[in-house]
Amino acid sequence: MTQTIAPRVRTLVLLLLAAACALLAGAGPASAHAAVTGSDPGQGAVVDKAPARISLTFSEQVALSDDSLRVLDPEGKRVDRGKPANVSGTTYAVPLHSGLPDGTYTVAYQVVSADSHPVAGAYTFSIGAPSKTSVSVSGQSADDGVVGWLYGFGRYVSYAGFIVMAGGAAFVLACWRRGSGVRPVQRFVVSGWVALTAATLALLLLRGSFTGSGKVSDIFDLSLLGQVLQTKSGAALVSRLLLLAAAALFIAVLFGAYDKREDAQEKRDLTFGLSIGGIVVAAGLAASWAMSEHASVGLQAGIAMPVDVLHLLAVAAWLGGLGALLVALYRAPADTPVDTAAVHRFSRLAFGSVLALIATGTYQSWRQLGSWSAFTDTRYGRLLLAKIALVVVLVGVAWISRRWTGRLADTAPVEAAAVREKERVGAGADGAAAGDEVDASDASEGDSGPETGTGERPGSEPADNERAAQLARQQAARDAARQKRMRDADPNRFGLRRSVLAEAGIAVVLLAVTTVLTQTEPGRTEQEAQAATSSSASSTADTGASGALTLNMPFDTGGEDGKGIVTVDIDPARVGGNEMHVYVERPNGRAFDIPEVKVAFTLEAKDIGPLPVVPDHIATGHWSANGVQIPMAGDWKVDVTVRTSDIDEVTVSKNAQIG
């Protein structure tokens, strides 16, 4: 039976690991957790004379480097001078060279948000009139190549390592203390420590390149490493390494001195000390994430960080303990099987962990989303829904495991009696066979060979001792094999093993989704940034120095991939000929193409229009039309018809003063 199960287990584990890697690979680089809510000059603006500086306003505080804000002329040469600086609140600026000629300029930014995630992007503005530019705006985004993938994978391994180490140790101390002497369980916990330590060191090396150039060659740049150590993220990673040294001492005692203690009182005292020390170290390690990521910024950070620590500890106790139980069920020696009482204790521990997860997860969801619509309108919300679904499935499978545990408890006395009876019968049969074998050997040896004066052959005593030792080893091997067969033949234990394996498999995918979630812009931040951008565009539409008009209009055609924002730029927004640009972006700010865009102008006060305009497609998410005629000044209604499929279409409108 076991030989049949093993290949299936290996296949399932490989498939689950592949699914986890696919989720991480699809995550791409960390999404912006601080969003640009305003700029001067604005996106696509045309100014009469060269500005003295450019400024960007973000939704939260960001960290700057010397190259965080760059301004490039149409030929790709830098025209900014000096270092970028914080001018007020969340607004950052960099001065420009004087006397810049007319043309289209590109503003590229790359900063680090307060929750440690890189934020990058670019936009253009023009002096005098738009011109051709050799700068590729899309090429200014954060690197999403090897370094980004390695950093995401390192985060996954670090989370997994913490869960395995902390949860495995908690399982031994709280549920199955005999497990401290079981070699597979020891290897399980130690592997978690090794994975977390290696991942933390890798993240320290990758951090400078990840938030900067994104080049593989910069991974081992010691100057970048020195800069990382001065940041909040660097301090968190160094703190994690120091705590891992304390965790190594804890593991050494747990699997060394603790297992060898025979005195009951000494063992109780050591259990208490290890429990307190383990909780302190585990909480400190969990805090190294809370102090540098989502929980450390935004709404109620003082409450959010302790809640995040409790959430991570609950995850470790549940999923890490689940992994340790799986190892014990499949790999524990036949003479030290995980007992029913230990499974019962873990079931209670897991139930308490799930309650803690529900409470802390509800608070975190409210804090990061802020509205029900964010569940479906933001990437963070959709990932959170996927995580909730996986947790629900995991709880369902855990309920099945609890049923198997109950049956295991009901049959425990009967099973123990059967084991004792089979051992008694087997021992008698094996003893008889062994006796026959010894008698036959003695008889054959008595027929030949020289004898001593006492009637024994020379050297017979060492030979008999060696034979007895060999027979003892064979008997022990037969006993162990018999016990393993009897243990594995129990249908209740077999059912528990399968359900726990299913739980562990779902947990692997759940951890991958959680890792991607920590790299995604919170829904509340994304919606606030969109609202701020829309409000800024509406309030400044008619006040530009050049008379240029910018209108942002969210749309939803109701179909698949039907949500986005359409932006209409009209320059110079006056009576006569105008140049019009139309941009279509997803809710996350990325440009994308749709089958059709049409614009119409209506002056209802004079009963003029609608005057239709069909712009030409220029680039991804960009349409343009020249010579758009506005016959007279007034409050014009601008209608934009967006079609995202053969049947999904919507018209959005906004009024603006033109002329």
C-alpha positions, 0 to 999 in steps of 0.5 A: 500500500505504501509503495503505491501511495509514494509515487502519487504523493511525489506527483501531487507535491510536484504539481502543487509546487509547479502551480505555486511557481506559476502564480509567482511567475505571473505576479510580475514586479511588485505593483506600485503601492504609492500612486502618482496623484498629480504632476506639474506640468501635467500628463500630456500638457503643452506649456508656453515656456520651459518650467523651472522644475517638474514636480510629482505628488504621490499618495503617500511618502516615498524614498528618493535616490539621486536618479529617482526623477529624470527628465529627458529631452526628445533625443533622450538626453537628461535635462534635469539638474541637482537632486530631487527633493521633497518640497511639501508633504508628498510632493517631490521636485527636481530642477531643470536646466534653463532655456530648454527648446520646444518639443516633447519631454519625458519625465521618468520616476523610480521611487520606493514607497513607504511600505518598501515596494518600488514604484516606477513610471513615466509620462510626457509633456511638451514645451511650445508644441508636441514633437517626435521623441526617441524616448520609449515611455514603456521602457521606463517602468520597473524591471520585471526580468530575472531580478524581479522574479528572484525577489518574488521567489525569495519572498515566497521561500522566506514566508514558507521557511518561517511557517515550517520552522515556527509551526513545526516547532509549535507542533512538537512543543504543544502537540507531540513532545515525543516528536523532538526525538523523531529525525524526520520532524527534526529535519522538517523544522531545520529545513525551515530555518535553513530556507528562511536564512538563505532567503533573507540573505538573498533578499538583502543582496537582491534589494538594491537591484530590485528597487534600482536598475533591475540588473543582475550585475548589480546584485553583488554591488556592495555600495548598493548593499550599503544603501539598502542597510540604511533603509527600513527594509534593510533594517528589517532583514538584518533584524530577521537574521539576528533573530534567526541566530536565536532561533538556531539556539532554540532548535538546538535545545529543542532537539538536543537537551530537551529530548534527552531529559528524563526527569519529569520536573526538569522537562516541564521546566524546560518546556515552559522556557522553550515555549516562552522563548519560542513565542518571543523569537517567532513574534520578533520574526513576524514583526520583521515583516510587519514593520516594513510592509503594508501594515507599517503605513496607512490607516491605523498603523499602530494597530495594524502591525500587532494584528499582522504579527498575530496573523502571521503567527496563526498562519504558522501554527496552522499550516506549519503544524499541518506540515509537521503532522504530515511528516509524522504521519508518513515518515515517523518510525514504526516504533514512534508513531504519532499518537491519537492524543497528539492529533487531537491537540493539533486539531484544537490548535488549528481551530484556534488558529483559524479563529485568529485568522478570521478575526485578523484577516477581517480587520486587514481586509477592511483596512486594505480595501475600504469598500465593497467595490474594491473586491471586484474593481481592484487587483488586490481585491480579486486576489483577496477573494481567491485567498478567501476561497482557498481558506474556505476550501482548506477549512472544509478539508480540515473538517474532514481531517477532524472526522478521521481524527475522531474515528481514530480515537474511537478505534484506538483501544481496539487497535491497541489490543489487536497490536498487542495480540499480533505482536504476541503471536508473531513473537512466538512464531518468530521465536520458534523459528529462531530456535529451530534455526539455532538447533539446526545450526548447532546440530550441523556444527556438532557433526564435524570440526575439531573439538576442544577438551571440553567438547566445543570447537575453538572460537565457537563463543565469538561465532555464537555471539555474532550469530545471536546479534544478527538474529536480533537485528533480523528480529527487530527489522521484522518487528518494525516492518510488522508494526508499520504494516499494521499501522498503515493498514488502519483505514482511519489512519490512512484516511487521515493521512490523505486528508492532511496531504490534501490540506498541505497541498492547498496550503502551498497554493494559498501561500503563493497567493498570499505572497503575490498579495503582499506585492500588490497595491492595496485596493484602498490606495488604488481607488484613492489614487484614481479618485485623486487623479480624476479630481485633479484633472477635472479641477485643472481642465480649464486653467492650464497656461496654454489653454490645453484641456484634459478630461478623465472619464472612467468607463465600464462596458459590462463585458470582460476586461471592460473597465478602464479610464479614457482620457481626452486631451484637447489642445489648445482648447479654443475656437477653431482647429484643435489637436486631440489625443485620446488615451485608454488605460486599465484601472491599474494605469496600463495602456491597452487597445480596444476595438473602437473609440469615437468622440462627439462634441455638443453645445446644448445651449446653442443646439449645436452638434453632436459633431463626431470625430473618429481619431486614428490609432497611433500606439497602444492605448493612444488615438489622435486627431488633428484639425478638430474644429470647435465653431464657438466658445461655450460649455461643450459636452464631450461624449466618448464612445468606447467599444471593448468587444463586438457587443460591449459598448458604452458612452461616457460624457463630461462637460468642459469650457472650450474657447 
